[in-house]
Amino acid sequence: MRTRALPLLLCAFLCSAPSAVHSQGVDIRIVAPSAPGSGWDHVAQALRGALAEKGGLEAVVTNKPGRAGVLGLGHFLATHSDTDLLVTGLTMLDASVLGRSGAEFARLRPIARLSAEPYGLVVPVNSPLKSLDDLRAALLTEPARLAWAGGPSGGVDHVAAILLGKALGISAQRLNYVPFLTSSEAGIAAAEERVGIAMLALGEIQREIAAGRLRLLGVSAAVRLPGLDAPTLSEGSIPLEFANWRGVMAGPALSAEQQDRLATLVRSAVDTRVWQQMLQSRSWQDAFLAPEPFAAFVREEHRRVQEALKAAGLLKKGD
């Protein structure tokens, strides 16, 4: 056990059930189920720095990339201790549903939703579509004529497209969805006029928008975003809010008391300068939710994703 005094908030938690990680001089292990430099890694590294800034806690980040987070999920469930956190998000939830391993994801104990990255609807700058009204008219008239770019089939970008179509009363089967290997490739394809439209996380398309190669028609946030001259989808009579959210979860054996203590610790960390600077640098929104509302939110997201994938024929009705 470490001789350095720990904050009272964490002391009873750690001292009552010391883990192998803690005995090696580390207070918390944070698993990022992706490669260094990725979005989940940015969350893990910023949280590590925030814990150090707020309470002098030492955290170590472990990267376990693969299969949109599913490999990291399996690793975490097999090796976690009571003081470990797994960075997770909509991409992992989607991959778990698509890969029929949703039961594994459901074993996790929600600790906190942390951030949200809204999506933007973009078209090539020379497109005849100038507004959300133009887009609605084009989709309602003949949706198959509008090639829609996004990441892999069944991924989060595809789910976003399906949900937007649903909001307009258009069947997923009628959308002309063109999958690319990555979201960034889809954004480039739209900028190069190889497709007619893309709906992607804003971080994937900001550079092309700033360069004048893409026109932003609308954003999937609840309110207009600072620095972006674009309406929300709801302003364009498209009843849809959608974001690529990220958060942290813990292992299934955690008691309610341990869960609350970890959540309180994370809550204090996201108020730090380190964390807020990370959000600003990534243009992410602060979207903190405590364990209970986070769990309810995840259940609703699971339902939305599952229904979207079934509508596209990527899941069977009984899955």
C-alpha positions as CSV (number, residue, x, y, z in Angstrom):
1,M,0.0,0.0,0.0
2,R,1.3,3.4,-0.8
3,T,2.4,5.6,2.1
4,R,1.4,8.9,0.3
5,A,-1.9,10.2,1.8
6,L,-4.8,9.8,-0.5
7,P,-7.8,12.2,-0.6
8,L,-10.4,11.1,1.9
9,L,-12.9,10.5,-1.0
10,L,-10.9,7.7,-2.4
11,C,-9.1,6.4,0.7
12,A,-11.8,4.2,2.1
13,F,-12.6,2.8,-1.3
14,L,-9.0,1.8,-2.1
15,C,-7.9,0.7,1.3
16,S,-10.9,-1.5,1.8
17,A,-10.1,-3.5,-1.4
18,P,-6.6,-3.0,-2.6
19,S,-6.0,-4.1,-6.2
20,A,-3.0,-5.4,-8.0
21,V,-2.8,-2.1,-9.8
22,H,-2.9,-0.1,-6.6
23,S,-0.2,-2.2,-5.0
24,Q,2.1,-1.2,-7.8
25,G,1.8,2.4,-6.9
26,V,-1.1,3.4,-9.2
27,D,-4.4,4.6,-7.8
28,I,-6.5,4.1,-10.9
29,R,-6.1,2.3,-14.3
30,I,-8.0,3.8,-17.2
31,V,-8.5,1.6,-20.2
32,A,-8.8,3.3,-23.6
33,P,-10.2,0.7,-26.1
34,S,-8.4,2.4,-29.0
35,A,-5.0,3.5,-30.3
36,P,-3.0,6.4,-28.8
37,G,-4.1,9.7,-30.3
38,S,-7.7,8.5,-30.8
39,G,-10.8,10.2,-29.3
40,W,-11.1,7.6,-26.5
41,D,-7.4,8.0,-25.8
42,H,-7.8,11.8,-25.5
43,V,-10.5,11.2,-22.9
44,A,-8.3,8.8,-21.0
45,Q,-5.2,11.0,-21.1
46,A,-7.2,14.1,-20.1
47,L,-8.9,12.3,-17.3
48,R,-5.5,11.0,-16.1
49,G,-4.2,14.6,-16.0
50,A,-7.4,15.9,-14.3
51,L,-7.1,13.3,-11.5
52,A,-3.6,14.4,-10.9
53,E,-4.5,18.1,-10.9
54,K,-7.6,17.7,-8.7
55,G,-6.5,15.2,-6.1
56,G,-2.9,14.2,-6.6
57,L,-4.0,10.8,-7.8
58,E,-1.8,8.7,-10.1
59,A,-3.6,7.0,-13.0
60,V,-2.2,4.9,-15.8
61,V,-3.7,4.7,-19.2
62,T,-3.7,1.3,-21.0
63,N,-4.6,1.2,-24.7
64,K,-6.5,-1.9,-26.1
65,P,-7.6,-1.1,-29.6
66,G,-9.6,-3.2,-32.0
67,R,-13.1,-3.8,-33.4
68,A,-14.5,-0.4,-32.5
69,G,-13.8,-0.9,-28.8
70,V,-15.2,-4.4,-28.5
71,L,-11.8,-6.0,-27.9
72,G,-11.0,-3.4,-25.2
73,L,-14.4,-4.2,-23.7
74,G,-13.6,-7.9,-23.5
75,H,-10.2,-7.2,-22.1
76,F,-11.6,-4.9,-19.4
77,L,-14.3,-7.4,-18.3
78,A,-11.6,-10.1,-18.0
79,T,-9.0,-8.1,-16.1
80,H,-10.6,-5.2,-14.3
81,S,-10.3,-4.3,-10.6
82,D,-12.6,-2.2,-8.5
83,T,-10.6,1.0,-9.3
84,D,-10.5,0.6,-13.1
85,L,-12.3,2.7,-15.5
86,L,-13.2,1.9,-19.2
87,V,-13.6,4.8,-21.6
88,T,-16.6,4.0,-23.8
89,G,-19.1,5.7,-26.0
90,L,-21.7,5.4,-28.8
91,T,-19.2,3.7,-31.1
92,M,-18.7,0.8,-28.7
93,L,-22.4,0.5,-28.0
94,D,-23.1,0.4,-31.7
95,A,-20.4,-2.2,-32.4
96,S,-21.6,-4.3,-29.5
97,V,-25.2,-4.3,-30.8
98,L,-24.0,-5.0,-34.4
99,G,-21.7,-7.8,-33.3
100,R,-24.4,-9.3,-31.0
101,S,-22.3,-8.8,-27.9
102,G,-24.7,-6.3,-26.3
103,A,-24.9,-8.5,-23.2
104,E,-21.2,-7.9,-22.5
105,F,-21.7,-4.1,-22.8
106,A,-24.7,-4.3,-20.5
107,R,-22.5,-5.8,-17.7
108,L,-20.6,-2.5,-17.3
109,R,-21.6,-0.1,-14.5
110,P,-22.1,3.4,-15.7
111,I,-20.0,6.0,-13.9
112,A,-20.4,9.2,-16.0
113,R,-21.2,10.5,-19.5
114,L,-18.5,13.1,-20.2
115,S,-18.7,14.7,-23.6
116,A,-20.8,14.9,-26.7
117,E,-19.8,15.7,-30.3
118,P,-22.7,16.7,-32.5
119,Y,-23.0,15.8,-36.1
120,G,-23.1,18.1,-39.1
121,L,-25.0,17.7,-42.4
122,V,-22.6,18.8,-45.2
123,V,-22.8,19.0,-49.0
124,P,-20.1,19.9,-51.6
125,V,-19.8,23.7,-51.8
126,N,-21.0,23.6,-55.4
127,S,-24.1,21.5,-54.5
128,P,-27.5,22.9,-55.5
129,L,-28.7,22.0,-52.0
130,K,-28.4,25.3,-50.0
131,S,-30.5,24.6,-47.0
132,L,-32.3,22.0,-44.9
133,D,-35.4,22.7,-46.8
134,D,-33.6,21.8,-50.0
135,L,-32.3,18.6,-48.5
136,R,-35.7,17.6,-47.3
137,A,-37.3,18.2,-50.7
138,A,-34.6,16.2,-52.4
139,L,-34.8,13.2,-50.0
140,L,-38.6,13.2,-50.1
141,T,-38.7,13.3,-53.9
142,E,-36.2,10.7,-54.8
143,P,-33.8,9.6,-51.9
144,A,-31.9,7.1,-54.0
145,R,-30.5,9.8,-56.2
146,L,-28.6,11.4,-53.4
147,A,-25.5,9.4,-52.6
148,W,-24.9,9.6,-48.8
149,A,-21.4,9.2,-47.5
150,G,-20.3,7.8,-44.1
151,G,-18.2,5.4,-42.3
152,P,-18.6,1.6,-42.5
153,S,-22.0,0.0,-43.0
154,G,-23.8,-0.4,-39.6
155,G,-21.4,2.1,-37.9
156,V,-22.4,5.2,-36.0
157,D,-22.5,7.4,-39.2
158,H,-24.8,4.9,-40.8
159,V,-27.1,5.0,-37.7
160,A,-27.1,8.8,-38.0
161,A,-28.3,8.6,-41.6
162,I,-30.9,6.0,-40.8
163,L,-32.3,8.1,-37.9
164,L,-32.4,11.3,-40.1
165,G,-34.3,9.4,-42.7
166,K,-36.7,8.1,-40.1
167,A,-37.2,11.7,-38.9
168,L,-38.3,12.5,-42.4
169,G,-40.4,9.4,-42.8
170,I,-38.0,7.8,-45.3
171,S,-37.2,4.1,-44.9
172,A,-33.6,3.1,-44.3
173,Q,-33.8,0.8,-47.3
174,R,-34.5,3.7,-49.6
175,L,-31.4,5.7,-48.5
176,N,-28.4,5.5,-50.9
177,Y,-25.8,5.0,-48.2
178,V,-22.2,4.8,-49.5
179,P,-19.9,3.4,-46.8
180,F,-16.2,4.4,-46.6
181,L,-13.5,2.8,-44.5
182,T,-13.4,5.9,-42.1
183,S,-15.5,8.9,-41.4
184,S,-12.7,11.2,-42.6
185,E,-12.6,9.5,-46.0
186,A,-16.3,10.0,-46.3
187,G,-15.9,13.8,-45.6
188,I,-13.2,14.0,-48.2
189,A,-15.4,12.2,-50.7
190,A,-18.1,14.8,-50.1
191,A,-15.6,17.7,-50.5
192,E,-14.4,16.2,-53.8
193,E,-18.1,15.9,-55.0
194,R,-17.9,12.1,-55.3
195,V,-21.1,11.9,-53.2
196,G,-23.9,14.3,-52.6
197,I,-24.1,14.6,-48.9
198,A,-22.5,13.4,-45.6
199,M,-23.6,13.5,-42.0
200,L,-20.5,13.2,-39.8
201,A,-19.2,14.2,-36.4
202,L,-18.2,17.9,-36.6
203,G,-14.5,17.1,-35.8
204,E,-14.3,15.1,-39.0
205,I,-15.4,17.9,-41.3
206,Q,-14.4,21.1,-39.6
207,R,-11.2,21.4,-41.7
208,E,-13.1,21.0,-45.0
209,I,-15.8,23.4,-43.9
210,A,-13.2,26.0,-43.0
211,A,-11.4,25.5,-46.3
212,G,-14.6,26.2,-48.2
213,R,-14.9,22.8,-49.7
214,L,-18.0,21.7,-47.8
215,R,-21.2,23.7,-47.0
216,L,-22.7,23.0,-43.5
217,L,-26.5,22.8,-43.8
218,G,-27.3,22.0,-40.2
219,V,-26.1,20.5,-36.9
220,S,-27.7,17.7,-34.8
221,A,-27.3,19.6,-31.5
222,A,-30.1,20.8,-29.3
223,V,-29.1,24.4,-29.8
224,R,-27.0,26.4,-32.2
225,L,-23.3,26.0,-31.7
226,P,-21.0,28.9,-31.1
227,G,-18.8,29.8,-34.1
228,L,-20.9,27.8,-36.6
229,D,-23.4,29.6,-38.8
230,A,-25.8,26.7,-39.2
231,P,-29.3,25.9,-37.8
232,T,-30.1,22.9,-35.7
233,L,-32.0,20.1,-37.5
234,S,-35.0,20.9,-35.4
235,E,-35.0,24.4,-36.7
236,G,-35.3,22.8,-40.1
237,S,-38.3,20.8,-39.0
238,I,-36.2,17.6,-38.7
239,P,-36.9,16.2,-35.2
240,L,-33.5,14.7,-34.5
241,E,-30.7,15.2,-32.0
242,F,-27.7,13.0,-32.3
243,A,-24.1,13.1,-31.0
244,N,-21.1,10.8,-30.6
245,W,-20.9,10.7,-26.8
246,R,-18.1,9.4,-24.7
247,G,-18.0,8.4,-21.0
248,V,-16.5,6.1,-18.5
249,M,-17.8,2.8,-17.0
250,A,-16.6,0.4,-14.4
251,G,-16.7,-3.4,-13.8
252,P,-19.9,-5.3,-13.0
253,A,-18.9,-6.3,-9.4
254,L,-18.9,-2.7,-8.1
255,S,-21.2,-2.0,-5.2
256,A,-23.5,0.9,-5.3
257,E,-21.3,2.7,-2.8
258,Q,-18.2,2.1,-4.8
259,Q,-20.0,3.3,-8.0
260,D,-21.0,6.5,-6.3
261,R,-17.5,7.2,-5.0
262,L,-16.0,6.7,-8.4
263,A,-18.6,9.0,-10.0
264,T,-18.0,11.7,-7.4
265,L,-14.2,11.5,-8.2
266,V,-14.8,11.8,-11.9
267,R,-17.2,14.6,-11.4
268,S,-14.5,16.6,-9.5
269,A,-12.0,15.8,-12.2
270,V,-14.0,17.2,-15.1
271,D,-14.1,20.6,-13.4
272,T,-10.4,21.0,-13.8
273,R,-8.4,23.1,-16.2
274,V,-6.9,20.0,-17.8
275,W,-10.2,18.5,-18.7
276,Q,-11.8,21.8,-19.9
277,Q,-8.9,22.5,-22.1
278,M,-9.2,19.1,-23.7
279,L,-12.9,19.7,-24.5
280,Q,-12.1,23.1,-26.0
281,S,-9.2,21.8,-28.1
282,R,-11.5,19.0,-29.5
283,S,-14.6,21.2,-29.9
284,W,-16.5,18.7,-27.8
285,Q,-19.5,19.7,-25.5
286,D,-19.5,19.1,-21.8
287,A,-22.2,16.5,-21.4
288,F,-21.8,15.2,-17.9
289,L,-24.3,12.7,-16.5
290,A,-24.2,11.0,-13.2
291,P,-24.6,7.2,-13.0
292,E,-28.4,6.9,-12.8
293,P,-29.3,9.3,-15.6
294,F,-26.3,8.0,-17.6
295,A,-27.7,4.4,-17.3
296,A,-31.1,5.6,-18.5
297,F,-29.5,7.4,-21.4
298,V,-27.5,4.3,-22.4
299,R,-30.7,2.2,-22.4
300,E,-32.4,4.7,-24.7
301,E,-29.3,4.8,-27.0
302,H,-29.2,1.0,-27.1
303,R,-32.9,1.0,-28.2
304,R,-32.3,3.7,-30.9
305,V,-29.2,1.9,-32.3
306,Q,-30.9,-1.5,-32.3
307,E,-34.0,-0.2,-34.1
308,A,-31.9,1.6,-36.7
309,L,-29.8,-1.5,-37.5
310,K,-32.9,-3.6,-37.7
311,A,-34.5,-1.1,-40.1
312,A,-31.5,-1.3,-42.3
313,G,-31.6,-5.1,-42.4
314,L,-28.4,-5.4,-40.5
315,L,-30.0,-7.1,-37.5
316,K,-32.7,-9.7,-37.4
317,K,-36.0,-8.8,-35.7
318,G,-35.3,-11.2,-32.9
319,D,-31.8,-9.8,-32.1
